Amino acid sequence: MIITQRWPYATVAIVALNLLAFLATHGELRQEADEYSQIQSRTLRLAAMHPETPAMTAAQQKLIGSFRHDQAQEWEQLSSRDRGPADAWESQTRDWDSNRVAREMTGLGQQLSQFEGTSLTARFALYPPNLSPLSYLTAGFLHRSWAHLIFNLVFLWLAGAILEDVWGWTIYLPFYFVASAAAVWSYATVYPNTAIPLMGASGTIAAVMGAFLIRFPKTRMRRGTALWSVRPRRLRFSSPVYVVFPMWVLAEIFGGGLVSESGSLGYWAQGGAFAFGVGVAVLLRYSGIDSQLEEANEAKEGWAADPHIIKAGEYLEKGNLEFAIAEVKAQIAEKPASAEAHGMLVSLCLRKKDNVGYMRALEARCDLRIKMSNPEAAWQDYEDYIAAGGRRMPADTWLELCRIAESQETWERALSEYEELAQAWPQERASVVALIAAGRLHLQHGRPDEARRMYTEAQKSPVPHADWDETIRKGLEKTAGAAKTKV
């Protein structure tokens, strides 16, 4: 399983750029799409119904010629006299004489020329009749629909962040932009005269998926995002790449990908970019550059610099989990703040199916993550701890987790955790602090009776708490006043 060790700055930046570009352009692109669709449809229908009327502009000639060549069956249907009119405009055109048809074709030609000269689509999307060097850079950042954008960014986050982790951003970022240009080039080369504009990052994502498929064919991809709602938890995704890749293909077909925008033509962009991604991954892998990049990146993080970690990895490759765990524990003894060692110990205990050891490792890593100001990761450790059957997290660590829940304003979860902590560790000083905090929260939420119960239990605690007596006394006074006000 691959879990990224470094924050994917380049991937995050690319995601942000796509989002910003979408928010800035999607309204105008949608309007242009509707307008262009009408111009295109009327031009094609008029030319099919009145073949004796020539196209008046080069843009019209390209549009009609491309459509007749690439979609011959649809052109035959448009040309059929037995076909009923699609709308009132088409019904009227059937009775027009040649002069009226010519005037209409001229007007449509002017509209089409204006579209090609001033529209966002013509200037920045993948539009072969008006392809510019800028299009190679910008086409991959334009999306017409939320569905297309979201599908692309989800799979970019799943695969791109991991590629960036092993290659480093200095390789990954140029790869991404060159892949985007490869997608544009593939489409424009196969269909140099098509009037169908193409946009979106699907081709580039195809390159990323191609590279990932070569680099990690059987690896499980895992991504996580912290969500705080009724209770803090982490939504995680974990699946092997040979499952993720078909998911991506299906998403493109059924989820608003290129098919919805430009038919099967768009797959040439994806196919060319996919081949580019595969080629780059193969080149890096078999030239040895890939492994050198990964080793260099790991060295920067200090992972490979610790002899105990290296030995643990060697024992793991041989299937000797006992010795691997011993080496990791030795590393923790030498460097208690080693996040890598704590993470490896959790994974090894889980792999060994040592539930007790797994929970102890989670306790230690959770405490370390709290000290490292990583509350979301600490809470995920706690959730995993509970799922494994843990019920008594060390008192001080548990108290900090309660405070994390409270800081996120998940009040009921914070209350329940404070109360469970107090019941689980009645002889620990943290229990007194937890009872006082629970009393305060109950009081804030209009439950003076429950607040009084918490403060009273804190007052009766056998744990020395002279420094908290004044706080408890004031809390009891407030509960009495709140109870009178409520009555």
Secondary structure, DSSP 8 states (H G I E B T S, - for coil): -B--SS--HHHHHHHHHHHHHHHHHHHHHHHHHHHHHHHHHHHHHHHHH-TTS---SHHHHHHHHHHHHH-HHHHHHHH-TTS--SSHHHHHHTT--HHHHHHHHHHHHHHHHHHHHH-HHHHHSB-GGG--HHHHHHGGG--S-HHHHHHHHHHIIIIIHHHHHHH-HHHHHHHHHHHHHHHHHHHHHH-TT----B-SSHHHHHHHHHHHHHH-SS-EEEEEEEEESSSEEEEEEEEEHHHHHHHHHHHHHHTTSHHHHHGGGGHHHHHHHHHHHHHHHHHHHHHSHHHHHHHHHHHHHTSTT-HHHHHHHHHHHTT-HHHHHHHHHHHHHH-TT-HHHHHHHHHHHHHHT-HHHHHHHHHHHHHHHHHTT-HHHHHHHHHHHHHTT-----HHHHHHHHHHHHHTT-HHHHHHHHHHHHHH-TTSHHHHHHHHHHHHHHHHTT-HHHHHHHHHHHHH-SS--GGGHHHHHHHHHHHHHHHHHH-
